[in-house]
Structures are given as C-alpha cells and as structure tokens.
Amino acid sequence: MRILRTIAEVRGAVVAARDRGESVGLVPTMGAFHEGHLSLMRRAREGNDLVVVSLFVNPTQFGANEDLSTYPRDEARDAALAKAAGVDILFAPDAAEIYPDGFATSIHVAGITDVLDGESRGPHHFDGVATVVTKLFGIVRPDVAYFGQKDAQQVLVVRRVVRDLDLDVRIEACPIVREADGLAMSSRNVYLDDAARVQATALNRALDAAAALHLAGERDGVRIVDAARSMLADAGITPEYLELRDANTLQPVPTVEGDALLAVAAHIGAARLIDNHVLHATHGRGDA
C-alpha cells in the first residue's frame, strides 16, 4: 500500500491504473478507522482493481463549537488497518493541499441539508461535506464510491450532488456495522466513558422498539416516534432530534407509506452520536 500526500500523486496513480484498464473504487473517510470503515474497504476491494481510501479530517464540515481539534487521529494505526483490508492507496493530504490559499468555492444542496443534522449542526456542515466529496471525486475519478448508511443524510446529499452535477460515479451505501450490543460503530465512540457507553446502547434499542411497532402493523408516524422517544427517556437521553422522514426526500412522514428514515442524534457523555433505521412500508425494519 502506498501513502500519497498530493493530488498530483493520486492522479498519476489513477491514470496508470486506467491505462491498464482497471476499475477504481474510493472510500472517503476522516480516519480513526473502525469495523464500519473496514467493511467499506473490503467491499471496495471485492469490486475494484484499484482501491483508494482518503484520510482527511475535513475542517469545513466542523462548526466553531464542534470537535475538529480533538477529533481522533492516528494515521499509523489507520494505515496498518487499511493495508490489512487490501487498500492500494491511502490518500492522506494536509488541509492546504485540499484548500489552498484563495480557495473560494462551496457546494450547497438545497432542501435535504436544512433538516436533521443540517438544522442541528448548521448549513456549513453539509456544504463542507458536498464540497470535499466533489473534490475527491474530481481527484480520484472513481467508478464507485462507498459510504456507510449510518450517515444516511450524507449519502442522500452525495447522491444529489452526483445527480445534479452529472458526475460519473456510482454511490454505494453499505449497511450499518454495529457492536455486539447494538451500538452503531463510530469514530466518536472513543469519547464515551464506561457509563456513557452503556447509556448509548439505548439509541439502537429505541430505534428497534419503534421498528418492532412498525413491523407489527403500526403506520402512524407519531406513534412510531413516540415508541422510540419513550425508550430514550427511560435511559435518561433527551435527543437532539428524533424524526421520521421520507428516506429519499427527507420530507416529514405523518404515515409510513413508503420507505421512511427514523433518525436520531443525541449528546451522550462527551460524544454526539447519530443512528437510524429505515422502515419499509411492506417489509418492516431494515438498516439499509
């Protein structure tokens, strides 16, 4: 595996691969790898000749009071894990490589970015995501890019960018990877102390309770959300948001008639965590 730092190096490697007739897969990350990231890398390895993983803690998607300065970083550990997963290139640029002096462009996706995490974290968040992912697509020119379903809203934003800008890349959303107790794997889980780690398992249990109610035949959105809210309250968690939205448009869903996204965000201990389940109108609960 090669660790490359510059756009020119990555482009050169990709051009060489294209000249050999090889397909290219990209896994965009901010590092602090866990099994969720590694599952994306393995999926990319199965489907492509050249696998590129970007490791870049993107400053433009963090707000003034968010955890940019303390976000977990361990490049040596990440590199070892990526190599073991079969990655060919780890693209680990510094901020100046991605955002050189005079950089003045931002991509904004209207509608689906002003709810859920967009409302909670502010419009900068998904603008930062959309901009850096578009840059990565321009640098790597992948055939396929892989994202985790845990960041369901991010996946929708990236799909919209690809559609609206006619980018020639297929977006593959991969299932949420969970710990044995159901907690969705996240780089921010390292912020949890023992008590908060136990409390955090209530997020998935609450979503499971709502999904079970839906699977039993409930279609009323208020009742479904209330089932999850009640379980969170029992665990002492006040969610930042807990909402049922159309899984494709993120419009509010009063009644589950098509695929619906039940999404939650909450501050637990020192971590802000997100999770979601997708409720299907005819098939009950699913995570993808």
TORGUPA-770923 format. One record per residue (C-alpha): residue number from 1; x, y, z. Coordinates in steps of 0.2 Angstrom, whole numbers. Example, Ala and Ser with C-alpha at 12.3 -4.5 7.8 and 13.67 -1.06 7.14 Angstrom:
{1,{62,-22,39}}
{2,{68,-5,36}}
***
This chain:
{1,{0,0,0}}
{2,{6,17,-4}}
{3,{3,33,6}}
{4,{1,48,-5}}
{5,{0,66,1}}
{6,{-3,76,-15}}
{7,{-17,77,-28}}
{8,{-4,75,-42}}
{9,{2,59,-35}}
{10,{-15,52,-33}}
{11,{-20,57,-51}}
{12,{-4,49,-58}}
{13,{-8,33,-49}}
{14,{-26,33,-55}}
{15,{-21,37,-73}}
{16,{-9,22,-73}}
{17,{-22,11,-67}}
{18,{-34,17,-80}}
{19,{-21,14,-94}}
{20,{-21,-4,-88}}
{21,{-39,-5,-90}}
{22,{-43,-6,-71}}
{23,{-58,0,-61}}
{24,{-56,12,-47}}
{25,{-65,12,-30}}
{26,{-65,26,-17}}
{27,{-69,26,1}}
{28,{-69,44,8}}
{29,{-65,44,27}}
{30,{-59,56,41}}
{31,{-49,42,49}}
{32,{-50,34,66}}
{33,{-54,18,57}}
{34,{-66,5,65}}
{35,{-75,-10,58}}
{36,{-88,1,49}}
{37,{-74,9,39}}
{38,{-65,-8,36}}
{39,{-81,-15,29}}
{40,{-82,-2,16}}
{41,{-64,-5,11}}
{42,{-67,-24,9}}
{43,{-82,-20,-1}}
{44,{-72,-9,-12}}
{45,{-58,-22,-13}}
{46,{-71,-35,-19}}
{47,{-77,-24,-33}}
{48,{-62,-15,-40}}
{49,{-45,-17,-46}}
{50,{-38,-1,-38}}
{51,{-44,4,-20}}
{52,{-41,22,-14}}
{53,{-45,27,3}}
{54,{-45,46,8}}
{55,{-40,50,26}}
{56,{-44,68,28}}
{57,{-52,77,43}}
{58,{-61,90,34}}
{59,{-61,106,43}}
{60,{-75,114,33}}
{61,{-89,102,40}}
{62,{-85,107,58}}
{63,{-93,122,67}}
{64,{-84,133,79}}
{65,{-90,123,94}}
{66,{-88,106,87}}
{67,{-73,94,89}}
{68,{-61,97,75}}
{69,{-46,100,86}}
{70,{-50,84,97}}
{71,{-56,73,83}}
{72,{-47,56,85}}
{73,{-32,55,74}}
{74,{-19,40,72}}
{75,{-13,39,55}}
{76,{0,25,58}}
{77,{-14,14,66}}
{78,{-26,18,51}}
{79,{-13,14,38}}
{80,{-10,-3,46}}
{81,{-28,-7,46}}
{82,{-31,0,28}}
{83,{-16,-11,22}}
{84,{-23,-26,30}}
{85,{-40,-23,22}}
{86,{-32,-23,5}}
{87,{-31,-5,1}}
{88,{-19,0,-13}}
{89,{-18,19,-10}}
{90,{-21,29,6}}
{91,{-23,47,1}}
{92,{-18,57,17}}
{93,{-16,76,12}}
{94,{-15,91,23}}
{95,{-28,104,23}}
{96,{-18,116,12}}
{97,{-17,103,-2}}
{98,{-36,102,-2}}
{99,{-40,120,2}}
{100,{-25,130,-5}}
{101,{-24,149,-2}}
{102,{-38,158,-11}}
{103,{-50,143,-11}}
{104,{-67,151,-13}}
{105,{-79,138,-19}}
{106,{-93,129,-9}}
{107,{-106,117,-15}}
{108,{-124,119,-7}}
{109,{-138,106,-9}}
{110,{-154,114,-5}}
{111,{-169,106,4}}
{112,{-161,90,11}}
{113,{-147,99,20}}
{114,{-158,110,31}}
{115,{-166,97,42}}
{116,{-159,84,54}}
{117,{-140,86,55}}
{118,{-141,101,44}}
{119,{-153,110,56}}
{120,{-143,104,71}}
{121,{-126,107,65}}
{122,{-129,122,54}}
{123,{-128,124,35}}
{124,{-109,124,35}}
{125,{-109,105,38}}
{126,{-116,98,23}}
{127,{-109,112,12}}
{128,{-92,106,18}}
{129,{-96,88,15}}
{130,{-103,91,-3}}
{131,{-88,102,-7}}
{132,{-74,90,-1}}
{133,{-83,74,-8}}
{134,{-84,83,-25}}
{135,{-66,87,-24}}
{136,{-62,69,-20}}
{137,{-72,63,-35}}
{138,{-63,75,-46}}
{139,{-46,70,-40}}
{140,{-49,51,-40}}
{141,{-62,49,-53}}
{142,{-68,33,-46}}
{143,{-80,21,-54}}
{144,{-89,18,-37}}
{145,{-88,27,-20}}
{146,{-93,19,-4}}
{147,{-102,27,11}}
{148,{-109,20,27}}
{149,{-128,20,29}}
{150,{-126,27,47}}
{151,{-123,44,39}}
{152,{-139,42,29}}
{153,{-142,60,26}}
{154,{-124,62,20}}
{155,{-127,48,7}}
{156,{-143,57,1}}
{157,{-133,73,-1}}
{158,{-119,65,-10}}
{159,{-131,56,-22}}
{160,{-140,73,-25}}
{161,{-123,81,-30}}
{162,{-119,67,-41}}
{163,{-136,68,-50}}
{164,{-136,87,-51}}
{165,{-119,89,-57}}
{166,{-119,74,-69}}
{167,{-104,66,-60}}
{168,{-99,49,-67}}
{169,{-98,39,-51}}
{170,{-109,26,-43}}
{171,{-113,28,-25}}
{172,{-115,13,-15}}
{173,{-122,14,3}}
{174,{-116,0,14}}
{175,{-126,-7,30}}
{176,{-123,0,47}}
{177,{-110,-10,57}}
{178,{-114,-12,75}}
{179,{-106,-18,91}}
{180,{-112,-34,99}}
{181,{-124,-24,110}}
{182,{-131,-14,95}}
{183,{-121,2,96}}
{184,{-118,9,79}}
{185,{-99,10,76}}
{186,{-92,27,76}}
{187,{-75,36,77}}
{188,{-83,46,91}}
{189,{-87,31,102}}
{190,{-70,33,109}}
{191,{-76,49,118}}
{192,{-88,38,129}}
{193,{-83,33,146}}
{194,{-90,17,153}}
{195,{-106,24,160}}
{196,{-110,34,144}}
{197,{-105,18,133}}
{198,{-119,8,142}}
{199,{-131,23,140}}
{200,{-128,25,122}}
{201,{-134,7,118}}
{202,{-152,14,121}}
{203,{-151,23,104}}
{204,{-152,7,94}}
{205,{-164,-1,107}}
{206,{-176,14,105}}
{207,{-175,13,86}}
{208,{-178,-6,87}}
{209,{-193,-3,98}}
{210,{-201,9,85}}
{211,{-196,-3,71}}
{212,{-205,-18,80}}
{213,{-220,-7,82}}
{214,{-220,-3,63}}
{215,{-217,-22,59}}
{216,{-232,-26,70}}
{217,{-243,-15,58}}
{218,{-242,2,65}}
{219,{-241,16,51}}
{220,{-244,31,61}}
{221,{-228,42,62}}
{222,{-232,50,79}}
{223,{-234,33,87}}
{224,{-219,26,80}}
{225,{-208,40,85}}
{226,{-216,41,102}}
{227,{-211,22,105}}
{228,{-193,27,102}}
{229,{-194,43,112}}
{230,{-201,34,127}}
{231,{-186,21,127}}
{232,{-174,36,126}}
{233,{-182,44,141}}
{234,{-181,28,151}}
{235,{-162,29,148}}
{236,{-161,47,153}}
{237,{-157,53,135}}
{238,{-165,69,128}}
{239,{-162,68,109}}
{240,{-156,82,99}}
{241,{-168,76,86}}
{242,{-178,61,84}}
{243,{-188,61,67}}
{244,{-197,51,54}}
{245,{-193,57,37}}
{246,{-195,51,19}}
{247,{-180,40,16}}
{248,{-177,49,-1}}
{249,{-183,67,1}}
{250,{-182,69,20}}
{251,{-199,77,20}}
{252,{-209,74,36}}
{253,{-219,57,36}}
{254,{-235,58,45}}
{255,{-239,40,40}}
{256,{-227,26,34}}
{257,{-232,23,16}}
{258,{-215,21,8}}
{259,{-198,19,14}}
{260,{-195,30,29}}
{261,{-180,35,39}}
{262,{-181,35,58}}
{263,{-166,46,63}}
{264,{-159,51,80}}
{265,{-145,62,86}}
{266,{-140,64,104}}
{267,{-127,70,116}}
{268,{-121,56,127}}
{269,{-107,60,139}}
{270,{-94,68,128}}
{271,{-100,62,112}}
{272,{-113,67,99}}
{273,{-119,51,91}}
{274,{-131,48,77}}
{275,{-141,32,72}}
{276,{-155,27,60}}
{277,{-166,13,54}}
{278,{-175,13,38}}
{279,{-193,7,39}}
{280,{-201,-1,24}}
{281,{-219,0,20}}
{282,{-221,-18,16}}
{283,{-206,-27,24}}
{284,{-204,-19,41}}
{285,{-187,-14,48}}
{286,{-171,-13,38}}
{287,{-154,-4,41}}
{288,{-151,-1,23}}
***
